[in-house]
Amino acid sequence: MSSLLIQNGTIIDPSQSLEAKRDLLIRDGKIEAIGEGLNAADAEVFDATNLIVAPGFIDLHVHFREPGFEYKETIESGARAAAAGGFTSVCCMPNTKPINDNSAVTSFIVEKARVANLVNVFPIGAITQGSKGEQLAEIGEMKKAGIVGISDDGKAVCDAGMMRRALEYAKDFALPVIDHCEDCCISPGWAMHEGEYSARLGLKGLSGAAEDLQVSRDIQLAEITGAHIHIAHISTAKSVDFVRQAKKQGLRVTCEITPHHFTLTDAAIYERSYDTNCKMAPPLRSQADLEACLEGLSDGTIDAIATDHAPHHANEKALEFDQSPNGIVGLETAVSLTLDHLVHRKIISLSRMVELLSTNPAHIFNLGRGTLTTGAVADITIFDPNRKVKIAASEFQSKSRNTPYDGWELTGAPSATIVAGRMIWTAKAR
């Protein structure tokens, strides 16, 4: 393999408590050295002046739709979107068709990712067969085939006994349980967050209590079992506080937040006249919830930023609001939104950003990534915290365009994506 020398960049690596201007040498797909004034006659040189060099960003929560819904996204197109967004690794949720509830589907995803040969694609297996909440899936066989966690994401496991058994089994296999927290019985058929704006728009709302109740329940189950539970796409003030208290008790509880839950509120649906690109699950919440989430990002309660990248065809999103599917694409906007709305607004530091997008995700799912230590796999994200960008959905690498951020002008963007020492994407203009 060729060598690559990244010069003049500021390296930020929380795993080493490192934040300094250094050069970085990659050889044979691994980190060979970090230092000042490095030289290598045989190496290709990348000038990272005014750029940040970080361990590769990891998205713990994406939907790549293959097998079954390739018209929305394939593993290859999703991987290209990830690379263009600055992500070197992604973790794919199991709600494909067929659902990833057995080793055959897991192996299919692993092979498709190998052939695409772009970013690392780590499958997540279903908790229950068909994600129906009735019988546990083949957790052990899927672990052998390559899953890094289990989840029925998109559907909550409403039976507490089933969730307890899932936690017990997952603990035996050293897997986290990724928890879509939504009490199934509170408001079936909801379309948005329950509050002032749902009343104004005449849409059925989902109370934040639907999330809070399940987060509270499953934290208690984590306490009983000693297993690791990871709260997906956290969105309410009470849920953030439940996680904060669980951490104080030393429980194995982690959580993630999406960019849309720290940049938008339910007011956007009203202001944009039923724009279905603002429809997702969990729904956009209130301003008070958003502010509580920002506090959780600032004080360390929230462990990771994940996109919940959910591609849908334009015809599906063109349906009436209550009939349109939930979800937006997020891989190609997340880094810019994080820099613009969190770093530049002094909610978090650059080091904390890298922790949320790389160091912590790698640790949470035991991925063996998230560090630039000597000998580590050379997965690297290079980004420019000050480059001005305008989001253009028409230029996305994803097959889908369902984003509420089209046309937004933001400060900060990815510059290059390196996987195992191989430059797989660079920005058009740096």
Rosetta blueprint (number, residue, H / E / L):
1 M L
2 S L
3 S E
4 L E
5 L E
6 I E
7 Q E
8 N E
9 G E
10 T E
11 I E
12 I E
13 D E
14 P H
15 S H
16 Q H
17 S L
18 L E
19 E E
20 A E
21 K E
22 R E
23 D E
24 L E
25 L E
26 I E
27 R E
28 D L
29 G L
30 K E
31 I E
32 E E
33 A E
34 I E
35 G E
36 E L
37 G L
38 L L
39 N L
40 A L
41 A L
42 D L
43 A E
44 E E
45 V E
46 F E
47 D E
48 A L
49 T L
50 N L
51 L L
52 I E
53 V E
54 A E
55 P E
56 G L
57 F E
58 I E
59 D E
60 L E
61 H E
62 V E
63 H L
64 F L
65 R L
66 E L
67 P L
68 G L
69 F L
70 E L
71 Y L
72 K L
73 E L
74 T L
75 I H
76 E H
77 S H
78 G H
79 A H
80 R H
81 A H
82 A H
83 A H
84 A H
85 G L
86 G L
87 F E
88 T E
89 S E
90 V E
91 C E
92 C E
93 M L
94 P L
95 N L
96 T L
97 K L
98 P L
99 I L
100 N L
101 D L
102 N L
103 S H
104 A H
105 V H
106 T H
107 S H
108 F H
109 I H
110 V H
111 E H
112 K H
113 A H
114 R H
115 V H
116 A H
117 N L
118 L L
119 V L
120 N E
121 V E
122 F E
123 P E
124 I L
125 G E
126 A L
127 I L
128 T E
129 Q H
130 G H
131 S H
132 K L
133 G L
134 E L
135 Q L
136 L E
137 A L
138 E L
139 I H
140 G H
141 E H
142 M H
143 K H
144 K H
145 A H
146 G L
147 I L
148 V L
149 G L
150 I E
151 S L
152 D L
153 D L
154 G L
155 K L
156 A L
157 V L
158 C L
159 D L
160 A H
161 G H
162 M H
163 M H
164 R H
165 R H
166 A H
167 L H
168 E H
169 Y H
170 A H
171 K H
172 D H
173 F L
174 A L
175 L L
176 P L
177 V E
178 I E
179 D E
180 H L
181 C L
182 E L
183 D L
184 C L
185 C L
186 I L
187 S L
188 P L
189 G L
190 W L
191 A L
192 M E
193 H E
194 E L
195 G L
196 E H
197 Y H
198 S H
199 A H
200 R H
201 L H
202 G L
203 L L
204 K L
205 G E
206 L E
207 S L
208 G L
209 A H
210 A H
211 E H
212 D H
213 L H
214 Q H
215 V H
216 S H
217 R H
218 D H
219 I H
220 Q H
221 L H
222 A H
223 E H
224 I H
225 T H
226 G L
227 A L
228 H L
229 I E
230 H E
231 I E
232 A L
233 H L
234 I L
235 S L
236 T L
237 A H
238 K H
239 S H
240 V H
241 D H
242 F H
243 V H
244 R H
245 Q H
246 A H
247 K H
248 K H
249 Q L
250 G L
251 L L
252 R L
253 V E
254 T E
255 C E
256 E E
257 I E
258 T L
259 P H
260 H H
261 H H
262 F H
263 T H
264 L L
265 T L
266 D L
267 A H
268 A H
269 I H
270 Y H
271 E H
272 R L
273 S L
274 Y L
275 D L
276 T H
277 N H
278 C H
279 K L
280 M L
281 A L
282 P L
283 P L
284 L L
285 R L
286 S L
287 Q H
288 A H
289 D H
290 L H
291 E H
292 A H
293 C H
294 L H
295 E H
296 G H
297 L H
298 S H
299 D H
300 G L
301 T L
302 I L
303 D L
304 A E
305 I E
306 A L
307 T L
308 D L
309 H E
310 A L
311 P L
312 H L
313 H L
314 A H
315 N H
316 E H
317 K H
318 A L
319 L L
320 E L
321 F L
322 D L
323 Q L
324 S L
325 P L
326 N L
327 G L
328 I L
329 V L
330 G L
331 L L
332 E L
333 T L
334 A H
335 V H
336 S H
337 L H
338 T H
339 L H
340 D H
341 H H
342 L H
343 V H
344 H L
345 R L
346 K L
347 I L
348 I L
349 S L
350 L H
351 S H
352 R H
353 M H
354 V H
355 E H
356 L H
357 L H
358 S H
359 T H
360 N H
361 P H
362 A H
363 H H
364 I H
365 F L
366 N L
367 L L
368 G L
369 R L
370 G L
371 T L
372 L L
373 T L
374 T L
375 G L
376 A L
377 V E
378 A L
379 D L
380 I E
381 T E
382 I E
383 F E
384 D E
385 P E
386 N E
387 R E
388 K E
389 V E
390 K E
391 I L
392 A L
393 A H
394 S H
395 E H
396 F L
397 Q L
398 S L
399 K L
400 S L
401 R L
402 N L
403 T L
404 P L
405 Y L
406 D L
407 G L
408 W L
409 E E
410 L E
411 T E
412 G E
413 A E
414 P E
415 S E
416 A E
417 T E
418 I E
419 V E
420 A L
421 G L
422 R E
423 M E
424 I E
425 W E
426 T E
427 A L
428 K L
429 A L
430 R L
